[in-house]
Amino acid sequence: MSFKSTRIVPVPAHPSARSHGRRARVLLLGLALTCVAALVSPWAHAERVKDIARFEGVRGNPLIGYGLVVGLNGSGDQTSQAPFTVQSLKTMLDRLGVTVPPNVNPQLKNVAAVAIQAELPAFARPGQNIDITVSSIGNAGSLRGGALLMAPLRGADGEVYAIAQGNLVVGGFGAQGQDGSRVTVNITSAGRIPNGAIVERPSPAAFTGGPMMLNLHSADFTTAQRVADAINARLGPGTASAMDAGSIAIDAPSEPSSRTAFLASIESVEVTPADAAAKVVINSRTGTVVIGAQVRVSRAAVTHGSLTVTVSERAAVSQPEALAAGETVVVPRSDVQITEEESRMFVFEGGVSLEEIVRAVNLVGAAPGDVVAILEALKQAGALHAELEVI
């Protein structure tokens, strides 16, 4: 936001013009300060309730199924190592009126047994379509170009909630030579079918009458109280009450249409969440270090250096003197060198900010592993006022 300067020119002919000019400048300065305060005020960082919380019971339900993918170009399961594929095919053909003799085991190359997974959204109704993911559970080389035959998808209660079928979309591909060499890009043993399942049974009802519970994504007592206060300010006192750090009880109407409009108005309420707890997160596998904005360090002096040990092997020839009774032999020689990098000591002033912590660490050129060591040492010394979490 930019502000244009206004020049007030006093008119000597009128005795009160100079006072009017001063008043105009004061009003302009007050307007500018008000606009700046509005830009940095807390509500500028407010979030909607629907972005930080979810109504209890309004959630998706996982579905799982088993099926067969056919039409593969010779990249299906090796039936000698995956006998369940042949068994499933025989069962399917038997239901379709085709009887396969018990002593016959077809050597299939274009069929693969797969697991199917999907999520039944909240309020899904029969006839709606949902996306599904298909993954090989045998030794199929690729599912590219295959088609999934009709397969039921069941919930945790064992009931069938959707029927899956369709052509797979596989993002990867592969090529194999006769000498066994093989090149694969991405994953070819899994794919998706957009709108590949039709809902046959509605999701379990959770939108019933009575009080509703609003659950925060991240539990925090301050945020829970702020949410309750903001809802009460919008819809009246007593509408919401914080039960604990993660739950807010909502006194919602019982009539369905009024209940929907009431909860929709709650979702649009804006709340400023509380500042996150001071935490340092370290990924032990990748070396990634994330330092929260609330992390503070007491006054402490830190020095960190690395010790490098280099061992080199070389061969030396030991040759006897002339006319001496000896043999020429090759003797191994080992050279060991120890190098210690010069380390500089730097001081963390008490209560430094995140930017100052990063700047001080960068001054000594510390690698991610060195940063982890420094933070752990500061925590042990009691100078790091934050929770140190390793994932």
Secondary structure by P-SEA (a helix, b strand, c coil): cbbbbbbbbbcccccaaaaaaaaaaaaaaaaaaaaaaaaaccccccccccccccccccbbbbbbbbbbbcccccccccccccaaaaaaaaaaaaaaccccccccccccccbbbbbbbbbbcccccccbbbbbbbbbcccccccccccccbbbbbcccccccccccbbbbbccccccccccbbbbccccccccccccccccccccccccccbbbbbbccccaaaaaaaaaaaaaaccccccccccccbbbbbccccaaaaaaaaaaaaaccccccccccbbbbccccbbbbbccccccccbbbbbbbbbbbbbbbbbbbbbcccccbbbbbbbbbbbbbbbcbbbbbbbcccccaaaaaaaaaaacccaaaaaaaaaaaaaaccccbbbbcc
